[in-house]
Amino acid sequence: MKKIILVMAMLLPMTSWACGMNENADGYEDASIEHVYQHWSQGTKSPVPFVFLDVRTAEEYSDGHIPGAMNISVQTLADRLSEVPKDKRLYVYCRSGNRSTAASKLLADAGFKNVENFKGSMRAWTAAKYPIDK
């Protein structure tokens, strides 16, 4: 019995990491491009409903964005929180990750529970040659 408990105690941190559970002190998680793309590619068949939130400017968004993403710039996000769904996982991204970090913290501070900051943001997405809408 002690061996089973010891093995479970050793595996628990690894299973949390594997599921994308990388919550930081600011109340949101940092998500890898692999995790983000895997979830995005599930689309409406995903068992966990999600939304991609592009926090770049409208001009940057129109130059190319992740298909299906909604756009609310980080500059206006605090005033538009009512437009952001609270019942879905949020993947927040920008160009490189700086604005998405600030937006993720703002969302977590506002009570959003399922916020994931997409590390690398659009730079990582385009470098991986994943689909883009214009």
ABEGO torsion letter per residue (X at the ends): XAAAAAAAAAAAAAAAAAAGBBBBAAGBBBBBAAAAAAAAAAEAABABBBBBBBABBAAAAAAEBBBGBBBBBAAAAAAAAAABBAABBBBBBBAAGAAAAAAAAAAAAAGBABBBBBBGEAAAAAAAGBBBBX
